[in-house]
Amino acid sequence: MIVGHDFQKTNKQKEVVKEIVSSSAKNIMLFGSARSGKTVLAVYMLCIRSVKCRSNHVIVRNTFNSAKNSIWMNTLPWVLVNAFPDLPVRWDRTNYIVEFSNGSTIRVAGLDSGDKLERLLGLEFSSILVEECNQVPWIAVERLKTRLAEKNILTKKVFYTQNPTKTSSAYYQAFEQSIDPVDGVALDDDVKGDYLSIKMNIQGNLENVDADYVRMLSKLPEKERKRFLDGEYDADNSGAAVYAFDRDEHVSEEAEKLGGTDWVGSDYNIQFNSDVIASQHGDGIFVYDEIQIEGDTYKKADELKKKGVKGASIAGDSTGKNRSTKGRSDYIILQDAGFDVKKTRNPAVIDKIANLNRCFCLGMIKIHPRCKKLIRDLTQLAWDKHGQLDQKTDPSLSHLVDSLAYLVWYLYPLTNLKRSTYK
């Protein structure tokens, strides 16, 4: 195979290709500034892999329209024309698939609906490219990775590209901190090697970028300049919904079960049915356990009993008194199972989260490290551009935060609060 003369890799891009080829990592992150050549290089690598042997590959973005406009109509044809001008390919413009002469394919797809993801789960691939991965839920990528099942000579790999966002993001945790974003546990030593993170900035691609574009980036406000010109992650947590949560301050082994009433904060959701379990003391609460299951309220009741809190007082989503499972409301199901379900009224979302932040600021909440999903949610949940909790980027987020917020709202509404003296 002869690479076209119009595709001249910069010295930095040559270094990146060499690092990718020599690495045994199965997950490869290319992050950094705008116009650094990340996507071009990732698509180039998929083309190389396609030519090596008959194989199938997929490039995904958060929506199909964005994938079509950026990849199908721009980057993919550019790479094929300039890097592989003599390579015959067939464009299936109905199914958005490029087919190579050896039978290999590169498919372009979006993940903006469950149906689109499910269709991909019926296929097998040798490579996945997640473009602008910061916009794609981590759990969606993990599901898609189950389709790296094609049998051939290629090592199965996932490529990721992004302009870095916050240090609280799932991708930062996995690639930069070696932490599993789902449960907050450090990756095993034998798994850490599966993740390779490579920074690519515009300074390494200047021969392919207009000078005016670089000057424009240099004049952006500091936050945007740091992301799009410097290619740096943002450690500022001000965009987080629960900005007052501090892992070092609020996560403690001390948060164990105490005597007295068991309290449960509850959010009702069939896919992410969520509960936090807590004990109350004189200055606040210890959250010592959590539940998040896929199932109805009957299963929720069974899981709570397994946790040893039968008869606990439950403060949760007030819509539970009207919502039904098999013709019976969630409240009635829990009451019949022996739980003391408190009458509540849902506050406005902004008030509920403000109260939760206030209680964290006052030192009223301690969380045991075993509550890994709750800690993850508190770290990653953010507001969207409309001022609402972002439940689209990662649908699994918010439910455990909601559970805690309902409990805190019931026990400590926005009156008569004081700074905790409990250490």
Helices and strands as residue ranges (DSSP letters): H 11-22, E 27-32, H 38-52, E 56-61, H 64-67, I 68-75, H 76-83, E 89-92, E 97-100, E 105-110, H 114-120, E 127-130, G 133-135, H 138-144, G 145-147, E 157-162, H 170-176, H 189-192, E 195-200, G 202-208, H 211-218, H 222-228, H 247-250, E 262-267, E 273-281, E 284-293, H 297-306, E 313-316, G 318-321, E 324-325, E 328-329, H 330-336, E 340-341, H 349-361, E 365-367, H 372-380, H 399-411
